[in-house]
């Protein structure tokens, strides 16, 4: 009985050693800052909006817009954001810039007072979640 237990322990140890050896030799490259920033480039549609505070004025105004989920936001590499509804482009000058890997600044117009600091909660190839200063969360999905 002792020989069987010893054999099982040695087999488990050998398996663990093989696993550690193969994992150590794998080249796992982290997502670079350049590829992270390029993930936002493309067309995004608003999927939904959530707010912790029911008195949030911005969410209330957005909820009154019946076309909210029909807007497409096109983020380009040069920092421009084009908003369109179906085939018509909205005449609003928007842009974005990276503050760091977890925050972007959305600008509307040329004034510094028209800037919104947005925290990135999630950014994948299919989903984007941004939280505004008033804790409203806007969920986007990539347009196919």
C-alpha positions, 0 to 999 in steps of 0.5 A: 500500500505504501508503494502505491501511495509513493508511486502516485506522489512521484507521478504527480510531482513529475506531472507538475514538473513537466507543467512548470517547465512547459509554462516557463518556456511559453512566450506570453506577450502582454498587450502592448500600449499601441495595440491597446490604443488601436482596439478603440479604432472602428465603429461602435454603437451604444448598447445600453446606459446605466447609472447608480443615481436615479437623479442623474440628469445626463442619463435622463436626457439620453434616455429621452433620445429615442435614437440613442441605440441607433447612433454610430460612433466612429473612432479613428487613429488620429483622435477624431470621433464621427457620430452618425445616425443611419446614413447622416453624419451629425455636424458635431466636432468630437475628438478623443485623446488618451490620458493613460491606459485607463482614461480617455478625454472626450472633447466636443468643440475646441473649448477646454470646458467641453472636455469629459474625462471618461474612465475605461471599465472594459475595452475588448475587440467587441465591447467598450464600457466608459464611466463618466464623472457622474458615474453613468456607464455607457456600454458600447458594442463593436459594429460588424 
